[in-house]
Amino acid sequence: MKKDLEKNNAAQSSSAVERALLILELIASRQGAVGVGEIAEELGLAKSTTHRILEALKNRHFVEQIESTEKYDIGIKAIEVGMSGLTNWNIVDIAAPHLKQLAHDLNETAFLAVYNNGEIVYVYKAEGKQAVTTNAQLGTRKPVHCTSLGKAIVSNFHIEEVDRVLTEKGMPKFTEHTITDKQRYFEELSLVRQRGFAMDDEEVEEGLTCFAVPIFNYTGHAVAAISVAGPTDRMLAKQEQIIQSLKHANNHVSTRLGFVPAMRDSINFY
């Protein structure tokens, strides 16, 4: 009898938690505050049950009640918990499976790099069957002006910040294709934003071409980028496939980091 009672209490507790989570998810999905009646009707709950759960959530600050309308909106505690989860996620752990898939599907080398103090730092690499050796090793730092990864990231920075980085770090020439003129570089970044990907057209190593896309976090800022690199002839032959695959991976990784595309709408780069 005691065991049956414990099982029944556990089931009721689990059911209550599930209902509370459903209510939180519904409120979070709406643009504005939601009333008790609307929540109860949409979730198929009794109005009294819905009100009781909302009161418990309000007492813990997971929801807040708008005084003028008595409707409910997401509370500060729910935001704090969500933000804590986002900031504790490791971008390498999130991106690694997608880079492995890119390397497998395209038979080339896929890289993940983060931005740090005016440069990019390679933090992960996955190699496909046809991968060639490059001078980009994990932990290596490279300039932003000549790498597709660097272009992908800083194309989402304000022009003043990019100008500061270029002035401080310079624009050294690595090959005959390296862009060393600021104005031309700014035009290149504008093109990157328009088409959604960046290209290293043999600007670091002769015969090596790379394509890259930026990774955005929950603040809407570009904090990293992923790329695919290989011999120029092979890369150009499957350019469309590479770019589509990169954008697909970018969407998944950025979403996991909490990015919402609307975050970028209000940013003026120039």
SEGUDREN-155321 format. One record per residue (C-alpha): x, y, z; residue in one letter; residue number from 1. Coordinates in nm, 4 decimals, decimal comma. Layout:
        c1        c2        c3  type  seq
         X         Y         Z     A  NUM
...
END
This chain:
        c1        c2        c3  type  seq
    0,0000    0,0000    0,0000     M    1
    0,2846    0,2360    0,0918     K    2
    0,4656    0,1621   -0,2359     K    3
    0,1496    0,2270   -0,4376     D    4
    0,1071    0,5588   -0,2582     L    5
    0,4676    0,6565   -0,3337     E    6
    0,4256    0,5671   -0,7014     K    7
    0,1056    0,7696   -0,7202     N    8
    0,2715    1,0715   -0,5571     N    9
    0,5688    1,0450   -0,7957     A   10
    0,3385    1,0277   -1,0975     A   11
    0,1438    1,3315   -0,9787     Q   12
    0,4667    1,5231   -0,9174     S   13
    0,5998    1,4352   -1,2633     S   14
    0,2709    1,5400   -1,4204     S   15
    0,2774    1,8732   -1,2367     A   16
    0,6346    1,9412   -1,3501     V   17
    0,5410    1,8601   -1,7089     E   18
    0,2425    2,0960   -1,6970     R   19
    0,4606    2,3729   -1,5523     A   20
    0,7159    2,3252   -1,8296     L   21
    0,4434    2,3288   -2,0962     L   22
    0,3137    2,6558   -1,9549     I   23
    0,6630    2,8081   -1,9548     L   24
    0,7221    2,6971   -2,3143     E   25
    0,3903    2,8445   -2,4273     L   26
    0,4542    3,1817   -2,2601     I   27
    0,8090    3,1937   -2,3991     A   28
    0,6820    3,1284   -2,7520     S   29
    0,4522    3,4320   -2,7504     R   30
    0,5464    3,7886   -2,8393     Q   31
    0,3501    3,9352   -2,5495     G   32
    0,1926    3,8378   -2,2183     A   33
   -0,0688    3,5588   -2,2074     V   34
   -0,3826    3,5253   -1,9965     G   35
   -0,4783    3,2325   -1,7722     V   36
   -0,7804    3,1424   -1,9847     G   37
   -0,5807    3,1349   -2,3084     E   38
   -0,3101    2,9151   -2,1525     I   39
   -0,5639    2,6748   -2,0035     A   40
   -0,7580    2,6427   -2,3292     E   41
   -0,4510    2,5893   -2,5473     E   42
   -0,2986    2,3259   -2,3176     L   43
   -0,6267    2,1566   -2,2310     G   44
   -0,5920    2,2279   -1,8590     L   45
   -0,8464    2,3345   -1,6014     A   46
   -0,8347    2,7079   -1,5390     K   47
   -0,7928    2,6521   -1,1637     S   48
   -0,4984    2,4155   -1,2229     T   49
   -0,3372    2,6605   -1,4630     T   50
   -0,3758    2,9452   -1,2154     H   51
   -0,2253    2,7373   -0,9332     R   52
    0,0820    2,6464   -1,1417     I   53
    0,1261    3,0066   -1,2589     L   54
    0,1180    3,1276   -0,8995     E   55
    0,3906    2,8780   -0,8065     A   56
    0,6004    2,9889   -1,1048     L   57
    0,5420    3,3535   -1,0163     K   58
    0,6525    3,2986   -0,6573     N   59
    0,9806    3,1581   -0,7905     R   60
    1,0090    3,4446   -1,0471     H   61
    0,9932    3,2101   -1,3481     F   62
    0,6953    3,4132   -1,4709     V   63
    0,5798    3,7622   -1,3896     E   64
    0,2271    3,8991   -1,3881     Q   65
    0,1545    4,2263   -1,5643     I   66
   -0,0390    4,4363   -1,3135     E   67
   -0,2524    4,6275   -1,5649     S   68
   -0,3728    4,3210   -1,7570     T   69
   -0,3167    4,0363   -1,5058     E   70
   -0,1545    3,8411   -1,7906     K   71
    0,1699    3,6478   -1,7562     Y   72
    0,5096    3,6898   -1,9190     D   73
    0,8476    3,5188   -1,8800     I   74
    1,0191    3,6089   -1,5520     G   75
    1,3769    3,6984   -1,4736     I   76
    1,4569    3,3579   -1,3198     K   77
    1,3706    3,1744   -1,6416     A   78
    1,5948    3,4143   -1,8326     I   79
    1,8791    3,3663   -1,5828     E   80
    1,8589    2,9872   -1,6091     V   81
    1,8522    3,0012   -1,9890     G   82
    2,1452    3,2404   -2,0087     M   83
    2,3467    3,0310   -1,7649     S   84
    2,3008    2,7285   -1,9875     G   85
    2,4029    2,9202   -2,2988     L   86
    2,7186    3,0680   -2,1504     T   87
    2,8288    2,7310   -2,0144     N   88
    2,8066    2,5549   -2,3490     W   89
    3,1375    2,4781   -2,5147     N   90
    3,1369    2,5887   -2,8782     I   91
    3,3826    2,3123   -2,9721     V   92
    3,1538    2,0435   -2,8295     D   93
    2,8587    2,1874   -3,0202     I   94
    3,0391    2,2388   -3,3511     A   95
    3,2585    1,9249   -3,3606     A   96
    2,9900    1,6810   -3,4871     P   97
    2,9009    1,9207   -3,7685     H   98
    3,2659    1,9631   -3,8716     L   99
    3,3110    1,5870   -3,8763     K  100
    3,0058    1,5603   -4,0999     Q  101
    3,1382    1,8315   -4,3317     L  102
    3,4749    1,6564   -4,3604     A  103
    3,3052    1,3224   -4,4262     H  104
    3,0591    1,4553   -4,6856     D  105
    3,3067    1,6778   -4,8715     L  106
    3,6258    1,4727   -4,8233     N  107
    3,8153    1,7892   -4,7324     E  108
    3,9378    1,9587   -4,4145     T  109
    3,6904    2,1478   -4,1954     A  110
    3,8076    2,4058   -3,9405     F  111
    3,6567    2,5896   -3,6446     L  112
    3,8224    2,9148   -3,5369     A  113
    3,7378    3,1769   -3,2762     V  114
    3,8158    3,5479   -3,2756     Y  115
    4,0692    3,6719   -3,0228     N  116
    4,2424    4,0080   -2,9998     N  117
    4,2331    4,0947   -3,3703     G  118
    4,3215    3,7451   -3,4937     E  119
    4,1611    3,4065   -3,5442     I  120
    4,2678    3,1018   -3,3455     V  121
    4,2129    2,7508   -3,4828     Y  122
    4,0450    2,5408   -3,2123     V  123
    3,9174    2,2317   -3,3964     Y  124
    3,9871    2,0423   -3,7173     K  125
    3,8226    1,7457   -3,8923     A  126
    3,9832    1,5804   -4,1935     E  127
    3,8160    1,4011   -4,4838     G  128
    3,9636    1,1241   -4,6983     K  129
    4,1147    1,3673   -4,9508     Q  130
    4,2329    1,6217   -4,6940     A  131
    4,5591    1,7934   -4,7743     V  132
    4,8138    1,9237   -4,5248     T  133
    4,7963    2,2972   -4,4577     T  134
    4,9901    2,5257   -4,2257     N  135
    4,6762    2,5812   -4,0160     A  136
    4,7307    2,3761   -3,7009     Q  137
    4,5266    2,3803   -3,3801     L  138
    4,6248    2,6751   -3,1629     G  139
    4,7683    2,8614   -3,4629     T  140
    4,6856    3,2320   -3,4879     R  141
    4,6303    3,3997   -3,8237     K  142
    4,5310    3,7467   -3,9451     P  143
    4,1708    3,8307   -4,0248     V  144
    4,2459    4,0108   -4,3516     H  145
    4,3512    3,7075   -4,5552     C  146
    4,1658    3,4084   -4,4074     T  147
    3,8096    3,3134   -4,4970     S  148
    3,7471    3,2469   -4,1283     L  149
    3,8670    3,5955   -4,0348     G  150
    3,6626    3,7621   -4,3072     K  151
    3,3505    3,5683   -4,2067     A  152
    3,3798    3,6890   -3,8475     I  153
    3,4836    4,0539   -3,8901     V  154
    3,2369    4,1138   -4,1737     S  155
    2,9864    4,1343   -3,8874     N  156
    3,1874    4,3919   -3,6915     F  157
    3,1417    4,7686   -3,7116     H  158
    3,3763    4,9309   -3,9622     I  159
    3,5530    5,1309   -3,6871     E  160
    3,6518    4,8098   -3,5097     E  161
    3,7760    4,6477   -3,8305     V  162
    3,9765    4,9600   -3,9160     D  163
    4,1335    4,9562   -3,5694     R  164
    4,2350    4,5890   -3,6066     V  165
    4,3837    4,6416   -3,9507     L  166
    4,5788    4,9447   -3,8307     T  167
    4,7104    4,7605   -3,5272     E  168
    4,7888    4,4261   -3,6918     K  169
    4,8719    4,5449   -4,0415     G  170
    4,7871    4,3662   -4,3673     M  171
    5,0951    4,1597   -4,4537     P  172
    5,1170    4,0012   -4,7970     K  173
    5,1409    3,6195   -4,8081     F  174
    5,0747    3,5543   -5,1778     T  175
    5,0059    3,7539   -5,4920     E  176
    4,6344    3,7260   -5,4096     H  177
    4,6461    3,8701   -5,0566     T  178
    4,4337    4,1825   -5,0101     I  179
    4,6548    4,4535   -4,8603     T  180
    4,4422    4,7629   -4,9271     D  181
    4,1898    4,8677   -4,6600     K  182
    3,9292    5,0045   -4,8977     Q  183
    3,9351    4,6910   -5,1085     R  184
    3,9074    4,4836   -4,7920     Y  185
    3,6018    4,6791   -4,6746     F  186
    3,4414    4,6133   -5,0137     E  187
    3,5222    4,2447   -4,9699     E  188
    3,3522    4,2395   -4,6283     L  189
    3,0426    4,4031   -4,7741     S  190
    3,0297    4,1259   -5,0333     L  191
    3,0699    3,8631   -4,7600     V  192
    2,7668    4,0019   -4,5760     R  193
    2,5595    4,0078   -4,8944     Q  194
    2,6266    3,6476   -4,9955     R  195
    2,6578    3,4974   -4,6471     G  196
    2,9997    3,3375   -4,6860     F  197
    3,3662    3,4361   -4,7116     A  198
    3,6392    3,3107   -4,9421     M  199
    4,0150    3,2833   -4,9127     D  200
    4,1157    3,2863   -5,2788     D  201
    4,4714    3,1544   -5,2372     E  202
    4,5426    3,4526   -5,0121     E  203
    4,7381    3,2582   -4,7483     V  204
    4,8783    2,9644   -4,9467     E  205
    4,9146    2,9268   -5,3225     E  206
    4,6842    2,6576   -5,4573     G  207
    4,4673    2,6483   -5,1429     L  208
    4,1124    2,7868   -5,1373     T  209
    3,8820    2,8114   -4,8349     C  210
    3,5176    2,8983   -4,7829     F  211
    3,3800    3,0003   -4,4429     A  212
    3,0627    3,1122   -4,2650     V  213
    3,0298    3,2958   -3,9307     P  214
    2,8921    3,1471   -3,6090     I  215
    2,6684    3,3749   -3,3990     F  216
    2,5942    3,3449   -3,0284     N  217
    2,2907    3,4391   -2,8175     Y  218
    2,3875    3,8095   -2,8227     T  219
    2,3786    3,8173   -3,2038     G  220
    2,7552    3,8646   -3,2318     H  221
    2,9884    3,6650   -3,4580     A  222
    3,2248    3,4867   -3,2200     V  223
    3,3608    3,2104   -3,4418     A  224
    3,3520    3,0674   -3,7926     A  225
    3,3688    2,7312   -3,9658     I  226
    3,5434    2,6667   -4,2953     S  227
    3,6237    2,4013   -4,5508     V  228
    3,9658    2,4122   -4,7171     A  229
    4,1296    2,2222   -5,0012     G  230
    4,3044    2,2440   -5,3387     P  231
    4,1624    2,5279   -5,5478     T  232
    4,0485    2,3126   -5,8398     D  233
    3,8510    2,0749   -5,6177     R  234
    3,7051    2,3546   -5,4059     M  235
    3,5811    2,5544   -5,7049     L  236
    3,4354    2,2417   -5,8674     A  237
    3,2090    2,1799   -5,5682     K  238
    3,1736    2,5382   -5,4438     Q  239
    2,7935    2,5358   -5,4335     E  240
    2,7802    2,2112   -5,2351     Q  241
    3,0427    2,3371   -4,9899     I  242
    2,8637    2,6665   -4,9265     I  243
    2,5259    2,5002   -4,8787     Q  244
    2,6788    2,2503   -4,6367     S  245
    2,8555    2,5271   -4,4426     L  246
    2,5386    2,7345   -4,4129     K  247
    2,3470    2,4291   -4,2938     H  248
    2,6081    2,3624   -4,0245     A  249
    2,6178    2,7311   -3,9295     N  250
    2,2415    2,7365   -3,8767     N  251
    2,2542    2,4394   -3,6400     H  252
    2,5539    2,5581   -3,4377     V  253
    2,4357    2,9199   -3,4071     S  254
    2,0876    2,8054   -3,3034     T  255
    2,2377    2,5834   -3,0327     R  256
    2,4245    2,8910   -2,9073     L  257
    2,0938    3,0765   -2,8751     G  258
    2,1146    3,2896   -3,1876     F  259
    1,7964    3,4360   -3,3358     V  260
    1,8365    3,5879   -3,6891     P  261
    1,6285    3,8937   -3,5973     A  262
    1,9134    3,9978   -3,3669     M  263
    2,1121    4,1112   -3,6718     R  264
    1,8385    4,3276   -3,8259     D  265
    1,9133    4,6451   -3,6306     S  266
    2,2918    4,6482   -3,6733     I  267
    2,4476    4,9191   -3,8912     N  268
    2,7956    4,8272   -4,0077     F  269
    2,8779    5,1613   -4,1694     Y  270
END
